[in-house]
């Protein structure tokens, strides 16, 4: 049984613009998947409820997210991974992902920067004060990869290497950009709403 979401101009009462399967209506298989992808605070994000008509896609999508962002083998600082994800969301006009991952960035970043100013600068594509030279180089690469992927060349990667990024870190940057590009297109494509969700992993 599916639950047809009702139109809501403010997006407070709907999951997205297509049908979703509510937790109360989920069969045993979907209920088990929902339980596997809950946030640490127990929340089932609207994002994954938006996938519910094709339940077999939920866990692979979540596994990719966890691998790119939260695997202990990654070497990028978590705050910078969140900043990359937030910037991809900003560049794609995805309020849902920007809200969640901007909240994570604010929580994780250290006191050497003003996170609100950094996010404001990213929204206006003013990268000059968004980090040190190494971080700014990476953010410029992120912007190019999102907006002009066909223009990426060996020289672009060489610039990152010369800025001090290892090849493994460059691969992480690319995978985060690619993963977020997938998610923001799902979010924008079916209009996944924030509703009354808690924002980010650390909003308890």
PyMOL commands that set and color helices and strands:
alter all, ss='L'
color gray80, all
select helices_A, chain A and resi 23-25+28-36+46-49+52-70+78-91+95-108+115-123+133-147+149-151+154-163+167-190
alter helices_A, ss='H'
color red, helices_A
deselect
rebuild
show_as cartoon
